[in-house]
Amino acid sequence: MPEGAFPATRYSVLSRMRDEDPGVRREALSAIVEAYWKPAYKHIRLKWKASPDEARDLTQTFFASLLERELLSRYDPGKAAFRTYLRTCIDGVVANERKSASRVKRGGESQIVSLDFQQAESEVALTAAEPVEEVFYREWQRQMFSLAVEDLRRHCEQTGRQVRFLLFERYDLAAGEGPSYEALAAEFRIPVTAVTNHMAWARRELRRCLWARLAVITSGEPELSAEASRLMGRP
């Protein structure tokens, strides 16, 4: 476990999803939705060739089913990663919903959370270039990094380290080739050694943010370590 990693008490989302208190279950569900709604939506759009409207409906139906049905109670960490199990559940829900002629569309008050489906839809064309069987994982990977970057940004703002995030954003998140360390040093009027140190700090903190996100939505230490290894190249 990396320095400063969060303790095992954070591996609670699956337990909280089984809590008798509906409020606790809904809070736990929000963590799952945040990480998986885009992967679910794009998976449904591309694998099941659903229209945007149907994909939105089925995405909401799937996450609602995690509360209404006992899908998570059947999850066995020894058989598959949590993300793999969720993808299997998505396919099951979609198949069942399409078979049911009396499927009730979800929307309005039935929505479990407000999601930016319009943004997700604008990204579908780019995702479509990837093999369909890999879309769910690749999108989950992108979503996890996106959430971790936002966590890093928020942490830097709260602790007065905005310059560190700006350097990281300008260099590591640049759409094309980023500026050199020398150019960044001149722009921010700091030594090149400071740029080097700030970048090293930001990358280390990003990994910690990603580790923390994974800790919330994995079933325990073995799965956490395996997922971290795949996402971050950890041994």
C-alpha positions in Angstrom: 0.0 0.0 0.0 1.4 3.4 -0.9 2.5 6.0 1.7 -0.5 7.7 3.2 -3.0 5.3 1.6 -6.5 5.1 3.2 -7.2 2.4 5.8 -9.2 -0.7 5.1 -12.3 0.8 6.8 -12.9 2.6 3.4 -13.7 -0.8 1.8 -17.3 -0.3 2.9 -19.3 0.4 -0.2 -20.5 -3.2 -0.7 -21.4 -3.6 3.0 -23.3 -0.3 3.0 -25.2 -1.4 -0.1 -26.5 -4.2 2.1 -27.4 -2.0 5.0 -31.0 -2.0 6.3 -31.1 1.8 6.2 -32.3 3.0 2.7 -30.3 6.3 3.2 -27.1 4.4 3.8 -27.7 2.2 0.7 -28.4 5.3 -1.4 -25.2 7.0 -0.2 -23.2 3.9 -1.1 -24.9 3.7 -4.5 -23.8 7.2 -5.3 -20.2 6.1 -5.1 -20.8 3.3 -7.5 -22.8 5.5 -9.9 -20.1 8.1 -9.9 -17.5 5.6 -11.1 -19.6 3.5 -13.4 -22.4 5.5 -15.0 -20.4 6.5 -18.1 -19.0 3.0 -18.6 -22.6 1.6 -18.2 -24.1 4.1 -20.6 -21.5 3.7 -23.4 -21.5 -0.1 -22.9 -25.3 -0.2 -23.4 -25.1 2.2 -26.4 -22.4 0.2 -28.2 -22.8 -3.4 -27.2 -26.6 -3.4 -27.2 -26.9 -0.8 -30.0 -29.4 1.1 -27.9 -30.6 4.5 -28.9 -29.5 7.5 -26.7 -33.0 7.6 -25.1 -33.1 3.8 -24.5 -29.5 3.8 -23.1 -30.4 6.6 -20.7 -33.4 4.7 -19.5 -31.6 1.4 -19.2 -28.7 3.1 -17.3 -31.0 4.5 -14.7 -32.9 1.2 -14.6 -29.7 -0.7 -13.9 -28.6 1.5 -11.0 -32.0 1.5 -9.5 -32.0 -2.3 -9.7 -29.0 -2.3 -7.4 -31.2 -0.8 -4.7 -34.4 -2.6 -5.6 -33.0 -6.1 -6.2 -30.3 -7.9 -4.3 -27.8 -8.0 -7.1 -24.9 -7.1 -5.0 -25.7 -9.8 -2.4 -24.7 -12.4 -5.0 -21.3 -10.9 -5.7 -18.4 -13.2 -4.9 -15.0 -11.4 -4.9 -13.3 -14.8 -5.4 -14.8 -15.2 -8.8 -14.5 -11.8 -10.5 -13.5 -8.2 -10.0 -16.4 -6.0 -8.9 -16.3 -4.1 -12.2 -16.6 -7.4 -14.1 -19.6 -8.4 -12.0 -21.3 -5.1 -12.6 -20.8 -5.4 -16.4 -22.4 -8.9 -16.2 -25.3 -7.4 -14.2 -25.8 -4.6 -16.7 -26.1 -7.2 -19.6 -28.6 -9.2 -17.5 -30.7 -6.2 -16.7 -30.7 -5.0 -20.3 -31.6 -8.4 -21.6 -34.5 -8.8 -19.1 -35.8 -5.3 -19.8 -35.8 -5.9 -23.5 -37.7 -9.1 -23.1 -40.3 -7.5 -20.9 -43.0 -5.9 -23.1 -44.3 -4.1 -20.0 -41.1 -2.4 -19.2 -41.8 0.9 -17.4 -39.5 3.7 -18.5 -37.7 5.4 -15.7 -37.4 9.2 -15.7 -38.4 12.3 -13.8 -39.0 11.2 -10.2 -37.7 7.7 -10.9 -34.2 8.9 -11.7 -31.8 7.9 -8.9 -29.4 10.7 -9.8 -28.9 13.5 -12.3 -26.4 12.5 -14.9 -24.9 14.4 -17.8 -26.0 12.0 -20.5 -25.6 14.7 -23.1 -21.9 15.0 -22.5 -21.5 11.2 -22.4 -23.4 10.9 -25.7 -21.0 13.5 -27.3 -18.2 11.1 -26.5 -19.7 7.9 -27.8 -18.4 8.4 -31.3 -14.8 8.5 -30.0 -15.4 5.4 -27.8 -16.9 3.6 -30.7 -13.5 3.2 -32.3 -12.5 0.8 -29.5 -13.4 -2.9 -29.5 -16.9 -3.3 -28.0 -15.7 -5.8 -25.4 -13.1 -3.3 -24.1 -15.4 -0.2 -24.0 -16.6 -0.8 -20.4 -13.2 -1.2 -18.9 -11.6 1.6 -20.9 -14.3 4.0 -20.0 -14.2 3.0 -16.4 -10.4 3.6 -16.5 -10.9 7.1 -18.0 -13.7 7.9 -15.4 -11.5 6.8 -12.5 -8.6 9.0 -13.6 -11.0 11.9 -14.3 -12.4 11.7 -10.8 -8.9 11.4 -9.3 -7.8 14.5 -11.2 -10.7 16.4 -9.8 -9.9 15.2 -6.3 -6.3 16.4 -6.8 -7.5 19.8 -8.1 -9.9 20.2 -5.1 -7.1 19.1 -2.7 -4.7 21.7 -4.1 -7.3 24.4 -3.9 -8.1 23.6 -0.3 -4.4 23.4 0.8 -3.1 26.4 -1.1 -1.2 24.4 -3.7 -2.9 25.7 -6.8 0.4 26.3 -8.6 1.3 22.6 -8.3 -2.0 21.6 -9.9 -1.6 24.3 -12.6 1.9 22.9 -13.5 0.5 19.4 -13.5 -2.4 20.5 -15.7 -0.2 22.4 -18.2 2.3 19.5 -18.6 0.6 16.2 -17.9 -2.9 17.1 -19.1 -1.9 19.0 -22.2 -3.9 18.0 -25.3 -0.7 17.9 -27.3 2.9 18.2 -26.4 3.2 20.1 -23.2 5.7 22.9 -22.5 9.1 22.1 -21.2 10.0 22.4 -17.5 12.2 25.4 -18.4 9.2 27.1 -20.1 7.0 26.4 -17.1 9.7 27.7 -14.8 9.9 30.9 -16.7 6.1 31.3 -16.9 5.6 30.8 -13.2 8.8 32.5 -12.2 10.1 29.6 -10.2 13.3 27.5 -10.5 13.3 24.5 -12.7 14.0 22.4 -9.7 10.8 23.6 -8.1 8.9 22.6 -11.2 10.5 19.1 -11.0 9.6 18.8 -7.3 6.0 20.1 -7.8 5.4 17.7 -10.7 6.7 14.8 -8.7 4.4 15.7 -5.8 1.4 16.1 -8.0 1.9 12.8 -9.7 2.3 11.1 -6.3 -0.8 12.7 -5.0 -2.8 11.7 -8.1 -1.9 8.1 -7.5 -3.0 8.5 -3.9 -6.3 10.0 -5.0 -6.8 7.2 -7.5 -6.0 4.6 -4.8 -8.5 6.2 -2.5 -11.2 6.1 -5.2 -10.5 2.4 -5.9 -10.6 1.6 -2.2 -14.2 2.8 -2.0 -15.5 0.7 -4.8 -13.5 -2.6 -4.4 -14.3 -5.5 -2.2 -11.1 -5.6 -0.2 -7.3 -5.6 -0.2 -6.8 -8.3 -2.9 -9.0 -6.6 -5.5 -7.8 -3.2 -4.6 -4.2 -4.2 -5.2 -5.1 -6.0 -8.4 -7.0 -3.0 -9.8 -4.4 -0.5 -8.7 -1.8 -2.6 -10.5 -3.7 -2.6 -13.7 -4.5 1.1 -13.6 -1.3 2.5 -12.2 1.2 -0.2 -13.1 1.9 -1.2 -9.5 3.7 -4.5 -8.9 
